Amino acid sequence: MEPDPQRERDTPGDRPDWSPYDEAAAQEDAEWRRNRRRRWWAILGVSSLMLCLVGSAVGYILYDRATRIDRSTPAIVVEQYIYTIFEDRNLDGAEVFECRDSSSRESMQALLADIEERETRYNIVIKVSTANYASSVVGDNAEVSVSLRVDVPEEDGRPSRSTQQWQFQLRDEDGWRVCGAAKQEP
């Protein structure tokens, strides 16, 4: 039996062996395929929408955790405070880590001004990092002792490092906040 192109296209034509039942079955089959295609597109669309919503929620949660200010321990607050002042060079941003009646701003601002003056004078970038944290908490007050490492680049490419010991006083005001900072003399 040879293929019949007229029948293969699902068009009944004027054939005597083509009955109205065949035509109804062909229409029913075509309708079933169209509905199945629509159903799969709807499922694909809803799945894509859900994936986008879940991805957005996860992204928001991860971003929020990464950028949230952590005031859970005095040492973490001191580290974020020093990073904000010396790495970001943002004294206004450091206010979120300070007590209402903080006296730490002046000493940190003086050190930052000295560093920036040297950077301008010698056209270099000075890095400040922290090390050797020691903290003691008594009630709502805490003291954190930390070493500030000041790395100054030299002509030979290697940094020259000086270490300064600093003492920070903190108070728990809805999370730990820096109330005072003083350089300790050796």
Rosetta blueprint (number, residue, H / E / L):
1 M L
2 E L
3 P L
4 D L
5 P H
6 Q H
7 R H
8 E H
9 R L
10 D L
11 T L
12 P L
13 G L
14 D L
15 R L
16 P L
17 D L
18 W L
19 S L
20 P H
21 Y H
22 D H
23 E H
24 A H
25 A H
26 A H
27 Q H
28 E H
29 D H
30 A H
31 E H
32 W H
33 R H
34 R H
35 N H
36 R H
37 R H
38 R H
39 R H
40 W H
41 W H
42 A H
43 I H
44 L H
45 G H
46 V H
47 S H
48 S H
49 L H
50 M H
51 L H
52 C H
53 L H
54 V H
55 G H
56 S H
57 A H
58 V H
59 G H
60 Y H
61 I H
62 L H
63 Y H
64 D H
65 R H
66 A H
67 T H
68 R L
69 I L
70 D L
71 R L
72 S L
73 T L
74 P H
75 A H
76 I H
77 V H
78 V H
79 E H
80 Q H
81 Y H
82 I H
83 Y H
84 T H
85 I H
86 F H
87 E H
88 D L
89 R L
90 N L
91 L L
92 D L
93 G H
94 A H
95 E H
96 V H
97 F H
98 E E
99 C L
100 R L
101 D L
102 S L
103 S L
104 S H
105 R H
106 E H
107 S H
108 M H
109 Q H
110 A H
111 L H
112 L H
113 A H
114 D H
115 I H
116 E H
117 E H
118 R H
119 E H
120 T H
121 R H
122 Y H
123 N L
124 I L
125 V L
126 I L
127 K E
128 V E
129 S E
130 T E
131 A E
132 N E
133 Y E
134 A E
135 S E
136 S E
137 V E
138 V E
139 G L
140 D L
141 N E
142 A E
143 E E
144 V E
145 S E
146 V E
147 S E
148 L E
149 R E
150 V E
151 D E
152 V E
153 P E
154 E L
155 E L
156 D L
157 G L
158 R L
159 P E
160 S E
161 R E
162 S E
163 T E
164 Q E
165 Q E
166 W E
167 Q E
168 F E
169 Q E
170 L E
171 R E
172 D E
173 E L
174 D L
175 G L
176 W E
177 R E
178 V E
179 C E
180 G E
181 A E
182 A E
183 K E
184 Q E
185 E L
186 P L
